[in-house]
């Protein structure tokens, strides 16, 4: 089940944005079409930084001041022609890629909002040093989860939901997360100084439970029936894996690897790890996982 190729139906409706608080995770909105990938990602970066003029530039109308950092934005690429890109307004916590309005689009980038309640507006010389902290963490903190990082550095990473969505969408190319933060000239995390910070991650692969073969064989599900392989898959997944690369002002500053477990049931706390060990050779894409399930099931 390699990345789907059906085309985005369109057309792009005319929408007037009035209040960021109206953003709803369940109702993403397609707002504008791009022919140029570079332009679409520049617009996304500016929205992550709070630049309302980016909306005006692409013909999206607003009434009064519109805080672009209060919800997520995304760029979706047409799965059909793989050329056209679209600007999407998401919700305060995610862009729901399973929503019917986004059928035919694959995510290539999205922003993370700024939440004043739990993120810091650092004054000069008080933010954490970005590169030294991330480098040390990558090398020495195999047992410490990303949310334990000092300052707001953990907000630079893709969320567990981001990683899961990339795996489940079977996206063939990496995705980029644009943060509301900057890398100040002194190397510290900043809200106002320096170049924009972003991270590229993926493609996302998964490793399976040590009991995967037994669970596949014992499952009552038909792996070849609609939804059958996916149902078996949900039981045997052990860990998601992906490479991550950090950029400041579009220049690479650090690479590493990230892993996180699939979210199951009502689990509230999400854990993920940033490290220097590579992706296991046994890790597989979703299409490879489904093929494996069908082969073992027989």
Secondary structure, 3 states (H helix, E strand, C coil): CCCCCCCCCCCCCCCEECCHHHCCCCCCEEEEEECCHHHHHHHHHHHHCCCCHHHHHCCCEECCCCCCCCCCEEEEEECCCCCCEEEEECCCCCCCCCCHHHCCEEEEEEECCCCCCCCCCCCCCCCCEHHHHHHHHHHHCCCCCHHHCCCCHHHHCCCHHHHHHHHHCCCCCCEEEEEEEEECCCCEEECCCCEEEEEEECCCEEEECCCHHHHHHHCCCCCCCCCHHHHHHHHHEEEEEEEEEEEECCEEEEEEEEEECCCCCCCCCCCEEEECCCCCCCCECHHHHHHHHHHHHC
